[in-house]
């Protein structure tokens, strides 16, 4: 896989993860009693900086882990959304990418947050970003997006 293919796969995977997060947020926001029920992206897209909006699933600082847990708890989907997607997203957001093991590949490594005063830190995630790795992970994210989409008719 050359550098351009790597970049295209990386962009696709990050885009899919962003789409998954907003689809979870939009779905959670439609629950009865939500201050954002009936609101969608159009309600925020052109809001000028400084515009006040209700605190809701759309505007909260909830992490992807919190969103997945809330979605699974609220809708009991089959299959439930997989929390390993959080590990993947965190690796992409906070990991380090190194060349290798071959000239055509990259490895992504994420370290745990070290304890205060620690002199060592554990590797939390490590994977070679092969084409197969990208294809597999994009498929996992798409499957999660399909799970979220199946909830919409029930709202």
N, C-alpha and C positions, 0 to 999 in steps of 0.2 A: 504494500500500500504506500503510495507516495504522499508527500506533504499536503498536496491539494485534496486528495481523498480523505486524509486524516482530518483536515479542517472541515470538510463538508460533513463527515460523519459526526464530528464533535459539535458542530453547529446544529445539526439535526437532533442530536441527543439532548442538548441543552434546551433547544426550542420545545421538544416534546415534554421535558420536565416542567418548563414554564407553563405550557398548555395544561398539563395535568394539574398543577397547583391552582391555576385560575378556574379550571372546571370544578375542582373540589370546592373552592371558595364560593363560586356562583351557586353551586348546588346547596351547600350549607346555608347560604343566605336566603334560600327560598323556604326554609323551614318555617312553620307557623310561629308567629311571635317575633320573628327576626325583624330588626329595624330596617334591614335592607331588602325585605321581601318585596318582590316586584321590581327591584333595581338590577340593572345589568351593566355591562361595560360602558354603554352609551351614557349612563348617568354620571360617569367620572372622566371619560376620555378627554373632554375639552374644558374641564374645571381648571381655572387659573390657580397658580400657586397661592396658597393662603386660604383657599375655599374650605369651609368647614363642612364635613360630612359626618353622618352618624357612625359611631363605632359599631362595627359589625364584622361578620366573617370576611367581608370584602376588604375592610380597612384595617383589621387587627394586625398585630405583629406576631400572630401565631406562627410557629415553625411548621415545616412540612410534616414533621412527626405528630405535632398536635392536631393538624388538619386531618391527617389520615386516621388518627385515633377517633376524632370527632365524627368523621364520615362513617367509619366502621361501626361506631357505637350508635349513631343515629339511624343508619339504614340497613345494617346487618347484611351487606351484599354477599353474594356467593359468586366467586370467591371473594374474601375480604381483600382490601388493598394491602399489599405486602410492604411491611416496614423496611425491607431491604432497599427499597427505592430511596429512602432517606440516606442510607449509607452511600449509595451511588451519588446522589445529589451533593452530599457533603464532601465526598472525595473530589468531585468536579469543582466545587466551590473553594475548597480549602486545601486540596492536595497539591503535590509538587509533581511536575511532569519532567521525566528524564529521558534522554535518548537511550535506545537499546531495548532489548538485548541484541538486536541486529540493527543494521543501518536503516532499515525500512520501518522500524517499530519504535514506539514510545512506551514507557512504563509510568503509571500514575501511582504515587505513594502518598498516603495521608497518615499523619502522626496523631496520636492521642494528645489531648491537652495535658501537659505535664503538671504534676502536683507542685505546689509552691515549694521552692527550694530544691526541686529534683535535679539531679545531674544526668538522668537518663529519661528517655521517653520511648514508649512502645510504638511500633508500626501498627496502625489500626486497619489500613486497607492497602493492598498492593495488587496491581493487575497490569498485564501487558495489553495495551490498547490496540489489539489486532482488529482486522475488519470483522471477524467473527464476533469478537467482544462487543463492538459497536452494534452489529446487527441484532445480537441477542438482547442487549440492554434496551435498544430502541423498541424491540418487540415487547419486552416486559412493560415498558412505559405505555405503549399503545394499548396493551391488554388492560392496564389499569384505567386508561382513559375510557375504554369501552365499558368497563364496570361502572364508572361514574355516569356515563351516558345512559346506561340502562335504568338508573334511578329516576331520571327526569320524568318519564311518563307517570310515575307514582306520586309526583308532587302536586 
